[in-house]
Amino acid sequence: MLSVYVSFSFLDTSSKYLVLAGIAPLFIAWMRFTVHVVLVMGLFRSWQGLARFRAANLPAHILRGVLLLGSTLFNILALRTLQLAETTSIYFFGPMVITALAGPLLGEWAGWRRWLAILAGFVGVLVITRPGVGVFGVGHLLALGSMLSNSFYVIMTRRMAAKETPESLILYSALVPSLLLLPTLPFSATLPPDGWHWLILLLLGVFGGLGHWLLIRAYKLATATALAPYPYSQMIWMIGFGYFIFGQFPDGWTLGGAAIIVASGLYILHREHRLRVRNRAALDAETGELAKKL
């Protein structure tokens, strides 16, 4: 999960760099998903058989792809006017939405201690953004739309991971947006000015494909609630990229908020570990009692 958000930080930084260079957001999104598809088909040697890519529930794959398209496109549009730290901070609503939905949709209920820790992390986000000081605009609405789309995308990934192959999940999440964006190319295609921008465009698919592959693997190994704090690690990378690439120096408020976020995330990890140990001990005790009866 930590590697997921390194990849997504590269993806967001590259997207902002390209959109500020004047390249159309729709074309950026199409390139990101198309390279993703080509990369997946090549790495998984699709010519040796397509059985691994067979969809057990095609409508669910389509809906999941639409959600990812919405998340990506809204984020690219938001990056035209917002800083990396702003879009990332709004994105941190996501773990709260995922935690809230994981109970009724996945049966993975979080305890009150973890809820308090996630709320403390959100306080850290408020310290960074200081919403009463800024002006709420269209960019913030777009960032909220991106966050909501991504939250439902993550929930669907968790639900589908048990019945769908990882290869199908990673392919259709990019194939659906690529096909949907194809008709927009005659109206949105803006060719990059030089080879450097072409390289960044091609790398978008690499960052996106790698990040979503790792995300699928993570949700096969752990619950949505257990993974909820890890997106906060992205703030560290976004602060660094914002400073070195866009000249955005983090102030004391930003550093203080990031410290609160990291602390709350570490507490959730500690709490999850204690609960796993307690459940394992209870299971062992129950097995021992059953063995005595037998």
Buried (B, 14 or more C-beta within 10 A) or exposed (E): BEBBBBBBBBBBBBBBBBBEBEBBBBBBBBBBBBBBBBBBBEEBEBEEEEEBBEBEBEEBBBBBBBBBBBBBBBBBBBBBBBBBBBBBBBBBBBBBBBBBBBEEBBEBEBEEBBBBBBEBBBEBBBBBBEEEEEEEEEBBBBBBBBBBBBBBBBBBBBBBBEEBBBBBBBBBBBBBBBBBBEEBEEEBEBEBEEEEBEEBBBBBBBBBBBBBBBBBBBBEEBBBBBBBBBBBBBBBBBBBBBBEEBEBEBEEEBEBBBEBBBBBBEBBBEBBEEBEEEEEEEEEEEEEEEEEEE
